Every structure is written in C-alpha cells, then in structure tokens.
Amino acid sequence: MKFKILHFWILLVVAVGFCSCDKDGDDIYLRGFAASDLVASTDNVVLSPSSHSSVVLSLVWNTPELLSSDSSKTAPDGVLQTYLQVSATEDFAKFSENRIMTPSKAYLGSDLNTLAKSLGLTESKASPLYFRVRSTEGDNMTSAYSNVCQVQVTPYTIHLNRMSVLDKEKKDTVAYLYSPTENGVYTGYMAASAWQDCWFLENDGTLWGNYAMDGHAFELSNASDAWNCWFSGGSGDWLVTVDTKEGSWSAANLTSIKLNGEGMTYDSNNDSWSLVIKTTKAQEALQATADAQLYNKTTGTDASTGETLQLPDTTVATAGTYTVTLAIGSDAQFHYTISEGDHTGGGETVKMPSQLVMYTPDGTTVMATLKKSSEGIYTGTYKPQQWENFKVVDTENGIWYGSTSSDLYSLSSASDAWNLWFEDDFTAGTTLTVTVNLKTMKWSYKE
C-alpha cells in the first residue's frame, strides 16, 4: 500500500503538478530536472592482482535538485532516480546499469575487473568502457543522460593455481602451495618449525586462517575474526594440503626419507636430504619414500596418524659412487641432485662448539647459555617452570637437539626429535644446573 501511495504521488506531481487549494486555482509544478555532468578520475586503468583491493577509478556527477514552484511545498523523496550505466560500446547497445543513491561511484580493482570481463573485454588488452548517468523523475518518465566518459581498461584473469603461505604477521611469504587444476585444493612440500604460525592467501585476495574457536585446529576460516593457523610440534619438511572447498587443511611431517630402502640424512641448514650410494649398472633406478606423521582436523595437534609418502623416482646413468640429494624446489616438490663421488665430508665428525644455547621450541627466544666445561660437556643455570619445553642448539654447526621419543634424557638431532622439558620434581622458579654431554648424547638437570 505504501508503494502504491508513493507511486501515485510521483505520477501526480510529475504529470499534472500540485493542485492548489486556494481559490485562484494556480498549478504547482516541479522544476530543475536536467542531465548530470559526469567526470572520471582517469581515462586509463591497467588492472593487476596488486590493485585488487585499491580504488582504481572514481566517478562523480552533479545531481539536479527538484524544486517546487510553491515555496511552501517540497518535492517528495525518491522522485529523482539516478542510474549509472556502463557499456563496452559507445552506442550503449548492451550495458550494465545500477541505481546509485549518492552522486559518486568508486571502483576497487577487483570490482572493475569483474565488470570489464562481464562486458566482454579481453584479458591483458586495453579496451574502452563507456560510462554515463541516467536520471529520471519516476517510472515511465523520460530520462536525461549525462555526457559519456570513456576509460581505457586493461583487465586480467585471476588464476587460482598458487597459494602463498604467509608468516604470522602476514608480511612475508614463507612458501607456496599449488593447485594445477584450480579446484580450490592447494598442496606442496615446505619447511616449518615446531608450532610455527601461518596464514594462507589465494591470488584473488582471500585470506584463510583458523576457525576462531578452541578445539577446531586445522579448520579454515576467511572471516575477519579468524585466528592464524599453526603447525604441530614437529619440525623440518611437511606436506601441506589446503582444501578451501572443504574448509580444512592438513600437514604431514616427514620424519625420515629412504632411498632404495636406505635412510637419508637430513641437513636442517640447507633443508635437504642426502645419501651416498654405489650403483652397479647403467640406468639404475632410485626410488624414495618418506615416513610422515599426519595432523588434520580429526587428529588435532596432539595426535597424528602414520603415513608413507611416495617421492619422485629417478635413474643414475652409469655405475659408480654418487651423492644423492633431495630438496624442495620452487614448485613445492622434491627434486634430485646427483653428484659423482662422496660429498658428505668423508665421515668427518662435526667440530665441538664452544657453547650451546637453550631456545624456546619455536627458536625465537634464548632461555640460557651453556658454557663448555670440558670436551663435549656443557653446563649452565636456569630457573624453569615445571613442564617447560625447550631445545638445545649448537649455533656454530646449525644443529638442533631434542629428545628421542623413548627417552626424555637421550638427545636427538633428527627432524622428528621431541622437545626437551623439565618435569615436576622441583619447585617452579628454583635455580637448576643443566648439563649436556654431546659425547654420550645425554642431558640432565639438578638443583
């Protein structure tokens, strides 16, 4: 009913004018209706993914003010309607039209790119778009058109074939994942430390974090209140899969790699795996498999399932001794480097460092320094909390020590080593003496 009354009022005002209630019978009418003057902020826009969320084009125009010939009466709201039309042809044979409530329009890069492609503009080619303002005093009334602004627009296609893994602060890209078929599922190998935080960014600007609720690890959210995602307690190389359609991600921590059944050695400094092999025939095949611990929304971060991953195969051209190295390439996949001879140092032992450093598990904070008391033995003091976790680091040789899975006090530099921790056999805040023996690969603490 309200719409019908308004519609009647508009028709009455525009078609026959206001009816005067005085005895003279003078007509009351609207005046001031005219075409708008349209101005564009630029006549050329080259779009790219970097302009996705930036204003790239602004249009402004004046809006005619409808006045009543009777100063005691005003034109009702909604009489004047304004529409912005956009076309790829100057004759506006086909156009996009939207009603605009304010005398301006600002286009973000993503909006203009979508509009340009919907009107048939070709990717990476500059083509004109034509803009004009249509004004009308009401339905079925004659429209007035502004001048036409021509803007050269170069659109682009957003390929959702690669995802950036961002650091906790969303500033640096630490790795890339790939989706060759652009189906919303991204995967790839990357290096990450224990409990490392991250975000996942698609090429269209969609930022994925973790669902903002405890107990929902590995569940994705692109909401503004999303938390950052995080890895579990493992470190080294991971196979990461992000499924934006299903709304979850997973991470499989590689704990070992075997080449033709022989274990390879992990180099944390270079994030690579190596093994010296002796082949006995030409074109001998090499096949690598990895043991991994898989974490996902079902397991959470405190449990995992064992997985065996198939890595690429290759061959060695001739018989001989070779150093074979596997490392993650720019495509987030493992690749071989095969060098003739033994390049592992000929079995030389690592030089004992002058000191060791206790770090928080994420490697961001120094907890204490352990000084060398004798060859291979290091001691220092620390005031820990009960159950506090840490790693011991040989910073000179780039070796991180944790514990074996079976014994807290046995050291291990393997990629799947557990964190070290203090138990509950002391009063929190008590000064303890920490001792690390690199000869026996043991550590201990006492009051």
N, C-alpha and C positions, 0 to 999 in steps of 0.2 A: 504494500500500500504506500509506503514512504517513497519508493522508487516512482510509482505512478504519479504521485503528487508533484515530485521534483520534475519529472519529465513534462508534465502538464505546465508547470511554471515556466520551464525553459521555452517551450513552444509558444506559450502565451506572450512572454516577454519579447522573443525574437520576431515572431510573426505579426503580432498585432499591437505590440507596445503595451505599456501600462495604461490601464483605464483610469482616468481621473474621476475622482469622486466629487469634484466641485461642479458647480452649476455651469461653468464655462465649457466643459467637455473637451479640454485640450488633451492631445495624445502625449504619452510619456514613452520615450524610446531610449535604446542603448546606443552609445557612440564610442568610438576609439578602437574598434576592431580593425586590425591591419596585419600584414605579414611581418614576421620577425626578421631581424638582421642576425645572421649566423656567422660566427668567427671560430676558426680552428687554431689550436696552439702550434701546429706544424703542418707541413704539406708532404712530409715523407717520414715513414716509420719502418725501420728494419727490425723485425722481431727475432728473438732468440730465447732459449731457455732461461738465460740470466735475467731477462726482463719479465719473467713470469708473474711476479707479484708487485711490479712497479707500474706507476701511472705513465703511459706512453703517449696518450692523446687526450686532450681536453677540448670540449666544445662548449661555447657559451652563446647565448642569444638573449635579446630583449623580449619581454612578454608584454603584449598590448594590455592596457588597463581599460576594462569596460566601465563606462560611466553612464549614469542615468541622467536624462535631460531634466529630471526633477531632483534637485539637490537634497530633498527630504527622503529620497529613496535610493537604495544601493542595489547594484546587480547581485543576484544570489551567487553563493559559492558554487563552483563546478560548472558554471555556464561556459567558461572558456576552457577548452581541452587542447592539450599540446602533445604532439606525437613526433618522435624522431625517426626518420626513415633513412635507411642505408641500402645502397644498391651497387652492384658491380658494373652497371651500365648507366650512361648519362640520361637515358630516357626513362629510367626507373620502371622498366617493363616488369622486372621482378625485384622485390625489395623486402627487407626486414623492417618491421615497424613496432615500436614500443611506446606506450604512453609514458610521458615524463612529467613528474609533479613539480620539479624545480627547473629554473632556466639554465641548466648546465648538465653536462654528462662527462665523466672521467672514465676512460678505459684502462684497465690493467692489461699488461701484456698478454696474459692468458685469455682474457675476455675478447680482446681484439683478434687474437689468433684464431679462436674458435669461430668468431663471427666471419672473418675473412674466408676461412675454409668452408663454412656453411654456404657462402655465396659463390663458391666455385673458384676462388683464387688458387693459383698454383704454388706449391711449396718452393721456397728459395727463389721466387721470381717476383720482381716488383710489378704490381698491377694497381690500377686506381680503384678506390672506393669513393662513392659519392654520398654526401650527407646533406639532408635538408630537414627543415622543421615544418610540419603541417599543423596549422591552427584552425580550430573550428569553434563556433559558438554553440554547438549542440549537435545531437544526432540528426542526420539527414540534412544538415545545413551546408552551405557552400564553404569549402576550405580555402584558406590562404596559405601560400607556400613561401618559405624564405628563399633567399639566394642559396645556391648549391656550393658546397665546399668540396673540393677534390683533394684526396690524400692518397699518395702512393704508399701501398702497404706490401711488405715482403713477409709472408707467413712462413712458418716452419712446422715440421711434424715432430711431435714428441715421441721418441722411441723408448718404450719401457723395457729395454733389453739389458739395462745395467742399473744396479743399486749401489749407492755409496754408504759405506759403514762409517759413521761419524763418531768422534770421541765424545766424552761425557759432556763437554761444553758446546757441542755442535759446531765447532770451529774447524777442526782438521779431519780430513778423510784418512782413515787408517787402513782401509781395504775396499775392494769392490766385489760384488756378487753379480751373477749374470743370469739372464732369462732369455735364451736364444729364440724361443717361440713367443716371447712377450705375453705369457699366460698368467702373469702375476706371481709366479713361483721363481725365486732367485736362489742360486746356490753357488758354492765355491769354497775353496780352502783359504784359510787366513791364520795368521799367528795372533794369539791373545794370551794375556797373563791371567792368573787366578783372580776371579771376581771383577774382571775388567768391565766397566760400564760402556754402553754404546747406544747409538740411535741408528735407524735405517731410513735413508732418504731416497725416494724414487725420482726419476727425471722430471716428472710433472709437478714436483714440489711437495708431494705427500710425505710427511714425516711420521714414521712409525716408532712408537715407544712401547712400553709395557702397560698393560691394563692396571689402572691405579687402585689396586686393592691387594692386601696381603693374601698370600696363598694362591696367586694367579701368575706365578712365574712362567715365562715363555708364551704368554697370551698377549697378542698385539693390540694396540690401540692407536688411532690417529687423532684422538681428542686432545683438546688444549691442555687438559689436566693429566695427560699420560706421564708415567714415570719413565726414566731411562731403562733400557734393557740391560741385563748383566749376565756374564758367563758364570759357570760354577767354579769349584776350587781347583780344577786342573789348569795346566799351562802348556804352552807350546803350540802345535798346529791343531786346527779344528776344521771340520767340515760343517759349514753353516748353511742352513736352509731356511729361507723366509717365505712363508706362504701367505700373501696378502689376501687371497680369496678365502682361505680357511681361517685366517686371523690368528696364526701361531707361528713360532719359529723353533728351531732345534739346533743343537750344537753337539757334535761328536768329537771328543778329544782323542787325538791319536797318541796312544801310549807306546806303541812300537811299530816299526816297519821291518818286514822281512823281504829280502831279495833272494829269490830261488831258495827260500827256506832259511837263509842266514840273516841274523839280526843286524840291522844297520845302526850306526852311531849317530846320535842327534847332536848337532852343533847349535847351541842356543844363540851364539853371537851372530851367526850367519843364517839362522833358521833353515838349516839344511840337514839332510841325512846322507851318510856316506858308508861305503864298504869297499874293501879291496877284494877283487875276485880274480880267479885264474880260469880262463876258458881254454878248452881243449880242441875246439873245432871252429871252423868259419861259420858265421851267421848263427852263433849260439844265442838262444832265446833267453831273455831276462824277464822275470815276472815278479811284480811287487804287490804285497798285500799289507794291510795295516790293521792292527788291533785297536779298537777305539771304545770309549765309554760314551754312550749317547744320553744326552739330557734333553728333555722336552716337557711339554705341559703336563704329561702324565706322570713323569718321574719327579718333576721339580728339580731343585738344585742339590738336594741332599741324597739323592739316589741316582742310579744310572742303569742302563742295560748294555751288555757287551755286544759289540758289532764287529764284523770283519768287512773291511772296505777293499775293493779291488782298485788298484792303482794302474797306471798305464804300463803296457808291455813295450819292450824294445829288443833289439838284437845287437850283438857285437860282431863286427865284420870279420875279424881274424882271431886266431888263438893267441893267448898271451895274458899278461898281468895288467889289470886296469883298476883305476879308482873310479867307482861309480857314485855319482852324487844325485840325489833327488831334492829338488827345491820348488817352491811355489812360484809360478810365473805371473806376469801381468794379467793373464786371463783367469787367475784364481784356480789353476790346475797345476798338478805336479809335472815337472819336466826333467829329463835326464841330461846330465853332463858326464861324458865318459872320456877319461884321460888315460893314456897309456902309462903304465908304471904305478908305483905306490907313492901317493902324495899325502899320506896321513902323518908323516913325520917319522916313519920308520920305527914306530913303537917307543919313541922318546917319552919320558914321563913329564908331566906338567911341572914347572918350577913352583916350589912352595912360595906362597905370597908372604909379604911382610906383616900383614894383618888380615883379619876377617871382619865383616860388618854384619850386624844383625839388622834386618829390614822388616818392615811390615810386609805381609804376604803380597800386597799389590805393588811393592817396590817403591812406594812414594815417600816413606818416612824412615830415617835412620833411628834405630832404637838404642844401639850401643855399639862400641868398637871393641873387638877382642884382639889384644896385643899378642905377639909371638913370644912365648915363654921358653920354648926350645924347638928344635927342628920338628915341624909338623904339628905342634901343640900351641893352642891359643886360648887365652883366658881374659875375662873382663867381668865387670859387675853390672847388675841391672835390678831395678825394683819393679817386678812384674805384677800383673793381676792374675788371679787364678784362671786357668784355661786360656790365657793369652797366646795367640798364634804368631809365628814369625818364620823367616827364612834366614839362613846364614849364607853370606855371599862373598866369594873370592872375586873382588872387583878387578884385580890385576889380570886374572885369566878369564874373567867373564863366566864364572861357574856359580850356579845357584844350588845350594844344598837344602834338601828337605829330609824327610824320613822315609824308610821303606814302609810298605803297607802292613807288614807283620810286626815291626818293632819300632816304637817311637824313638828309641835312642840309637838306632842304626842309620847313618847318613846315606843319602842317595842323591845323585845329580841327574837322575833320569827325568824325562819330561813329565812323567806321571807321579813324581815324588809327592808325598803328602806334606802338608805344613808341619813344622815343629811346634810344640806347645808346652806350656808349663801346666803341671797337674794341680791338684788341690791339697798338696801335702805341706803347705806353708801358709803363713798369714799374708794376705794381699798387701803389697807395699813393702815387704821385707827385702832387704838387700841380699841378693843371691850372687854367688860366683858361678859363672858359666864357663865351661871348658869344652873345647872342640879339638879332637885328635884326628887329623887327616891321614895319619898312618894306619890307624885301626878303623877309621871311618865310624867313630863313635862320638857322642857328646853327652854331657851331664851337667847338673847344677846342684848346688848345696848352699846352705846358709853359712 
